Amino acid sequence: MQNVKPQVRGKATSDIRSYGDRDNRREAILDVATETFLSEGYASTSMSTIAARLGGSKGTLYNYFKSKEELFEAYVRRHCAVQKYEIMAILTEDGAPREVITTWARRYLSVVTGDKSLNNWRVISAECQKSPEFGRIFYESGPLLGAKILADALKKWADAGYFRIGDPMVAAHQFMSLLSGRMIKARLLCYMPAPTEDELTVEADNAISTFFAAFGTEKLV
C-alpha cells in the first residue's frame, strides 16, 4: 500500500504569487494559517492577518477559502493527514506483528507527546466548545481514524492466530490508551518536559508487554 506524504513546507515567502500553480498556493496559505493559528489562536486570527503574512490581499485568500472557518477546517484535516502518514502508515507495512507493533508504538508515542502535536491539540480543542463541528472533524479525521487503522491491523493478525480479540476496535482504543494515557496527560498540563528517547522506549515497551499479555497467543512469542 503506497502512502503519499501530505505537503507541509516551512515558512512561506512574502508573496503568494511565487508559489506557482493553485495547489501550491493553497498549501502555502495553509502553511501560513497553521503558523498563525498556533501562535495567535483561532479567535485572535483574522483573514486580514493571514493575507498580510502571505503578502497578498484578502480577495486572493477568499479565492481559496470562503471563510476563516473553512480555512481552519482545512488546517485541521491537513494536520490529521500528516499524522496519519507519520504514524499509522507503519501498520500497513509487511513484517512480523511484534516488530511492526513495536515500531509503530514507539513512533506513535513520540509523535503524540511532541510539542508540535500538543500545540495543535490545544488550539483545536480550545474551539470545540464554541464550534463542536471542529471537534467532530478532528476526532473523526485523527484519533478515530487512527483507531480504525490499528483495529484493521489487529484483526488481520488475530485472523492469522497472533491475538485472541473479540472486538478489534475496543482493543485498539485500549492499546492506544495504554500507550499514551500517562504521558499525554502530564504533557498537556505542562507537568513534564518532552520525554527522552529512552523514556519513550520504556513507556511504549511496557504498554506492549501489557497488551500482549492480555491478547497475545503463543504464536506471538
LINURVEN-V41811 format. One record per helix or strand of 2 or more residues. SS is the DSSP state (H for helix, E for strand). FROM is the first residue (numbers start at 1). TO is the last residue. If there is no record, write none. Layout:
BEGIN
ss: (SS | SS)
from: (FROM | FROM)
to: (TO | TO)
END
This chain:
BEGIN
ss: (H | H | H | H | H | H | H | H | H | H | H | H | H)
from: (16 | 22 | 47 | 58 | 68 | 88 | 97 | 115 | 132 | 143 | 168 | 197 | 218)
to: (19 | 40 | 54 | 64 | 86 | 92 | 112 | 128 | 141 | 159 | 188 | 215 | 220)
END
